[in-house]
Amino acid sequence: VRLVESGGGLVQPGGSLRLSCAASGFTFSGYAVKWYRQAPGKERELVAGFRSAGGSTDYADSVKGRFTISRDNYKNTVYLQMNSLKPEETAVYYCYAIESWGQGTQVTVSS
């Protein structure tokens, strides 16, 4: 199982980014997949996720209405669309599935 995140970067407050998590060694469509983030000095927290292959989603209250998780089963990739980003959302964002973590991608929200 290998997870590779991409799409992070520097964005101004109010801006948008789309993160990608590409999987190899298994098929995303059969499993729950989650996005977490960890800011400096803070614990890792759940941002959004698919509960299972059925497609039901969960979001942290702080991101509801601004973030959207989706997946492309053909590309075996899960996405996190993030809109209206805030400076306090600066963090390393991680993809998680089948007890495996990706290496993370840095998101910095700053003017």
PLY file of the C-alpha trace (Angstrom):
ply
format ascii 1.0
element vertex 111
property float x
property float y
property float z
element edge 110
property int vertex1
property int vertex2
end_header
0.00 0.00 0.00
1.39 3.36 -1.00
-0.28 6.75 -0.75
1.16 9.86 -2.36
-0.30 13.29 -1.69
0.21 16.31 -3.91
-1.30 19.71 -4.60
-0.22 21.63 -1.54
1.36 25.03 -1.68
1.07 28.66 -0.67
-2.31 30.30 -1.06
-3.75 33.59 0.12
-6.59 33.66 2.66
-9.85 33.03 0.89
-8.12 31.08 -1.85
-8.54 27.49 -3.00
-6.43 24.40 -3.43
-7.15 20.88 -4.57
-5.16 18.11 -2.94
-4.72 14.71 -4.52
-3.97 11.34 -2.97
-2.89 8.67 -5.42
-2.87 5.06 -4.30
-0.93 2.05 -5.42
-1.09 -1.51 -4.16
-4.82 -1.46 -3.59
-8.02 -0.01 -5.03
-9.47 3.01 -3.26
-13.01 2.17 -4.25
-13.16 -0.70 -1.78
-12.07 1.14 1.34
-12.61 4.06 3.64
-10.24 6.93 2.86
-9.64 9.98 5.01
-7.83 13.30 4.92
-6.17 14.54 8.10
-4.12 17.62 8.85
-1.55 18.52 11.45
-0.58 22.06 12.25
2.67 22.89 14.09
2.36 22.07 17.76
-1.08 20.53 17.36
-2.48 17.03 17.14
-3.42 15.47 13.85
-7.11 15.98 13.16
-9.62 14.47 10.79
-10.68 16.85 8.03
-12.85 14.73 5.72
-13.35 11.15 4.71
-15.23 8.45 2.92
-16.61 6.04 5.51
-16.44 3.06 3.17
-16.78 2.00 -0.40
-20.39 3.17 -0.33
-19.36 6.78 -0.58
-20.85 8.28 2.59
-18.76 11.22 3.69
-17.83 12.92 6.92
-16.44 16.40 7.44
-15.04 18.25 10.40
-17.46 20.97 11.47
-14.84 23.61 10.76
-14.67 22.74 7.05
-18.28 21.89 6.22
-19.49 23.85 3.24
-15.96 24.77 2.16
-14.16 21.46 1.63
-15.26 18.60 -0.59
-13.82 15.10 -0.73
-14.21 13.16 -3.95
-12.64 10.24 -5.74
-11.88 9.08 -9.23
-11.95 5.30 -9.18
-10.50 5.10 -12.68
-7.43 7.07 -11.62
-7.44 5.46 -8.14
-7.15 8.93 -6.66
-8.95 10.77 -3.89
-9.20 14.56 -3.89
-9.80 17.25 -1.33
-11.11 20.50 -2.77
-10.52 23.28 -0.28
-12.18 26.66 -0.73
-12.19 29.84 1.34
-9.01 28.80 3.10
-8.06 30.44 6.38
-4.59 31.10 7.84
-5.32 28.74 10.75
-5.67 25.91 8.24
-1.98 26.02 7.53
-0.85 22.46 8.13
0.54 19.31 6.61
-2.34 17.41 5.05
-2.22 13.61 5.05
-4.12 10.89 3.28
-4.99 7.73 5.25
-6.32 4.34 4.17
-5.87 0.73 5.28
-3.79 1.78 8.31
-1.32 3.53 6.01
-0.33 7.18 5.79
1.03 9.18 2.93
4.02 11.47 3.38
1.83 14.57 3.56
1.65 17.78 1.57
2.20 21.22 3.05
-0.58 23.79 2.80
0.29 27.34 3.81
-2.42 29.99 3.92
-0.86 33.39 4.18
-0.92 36.82 2.60
0 1
1 2
2 3
3 4
4 5
5 6
6 7
7 8
8 9
9 10
10 11
11 12
12 13
13 14
14 15
15 16
16 17
17 18
18 19
19 20
20 21
21 22
22 23
23 24
24 25
25 26
26 27
27 28
28 29
29 30
30 31
31 32
32 33
33 34
34 35
35 36
36 37
37 38
38 39
39 40
40 41
41 42
42 43
43 44
44 45
45 46
46 47
47 48
48 49
49 50
50 51
51 52
52 53
53 54
54 55
55 56
56 57
57 58
58 59
59 60
60 61
61 62
62 63
63 64
64 65
65 66
66 67
67 68
68 69
69 70
70 71
71 72
72 73
73 74
74 75
75 76
76 77
77 78
78 79
79 80
80 81
81 82
82 83
83 84
84 85
85 86
86 87
87 88
88 89
89 90
90 91
91 92
92 93
93 94
94 95
95 96
96 97
97 98
98 99
99 100
100 101
101 102
102 103
103 104
104 105
105 106
106 107
107 108
108 109
109 110
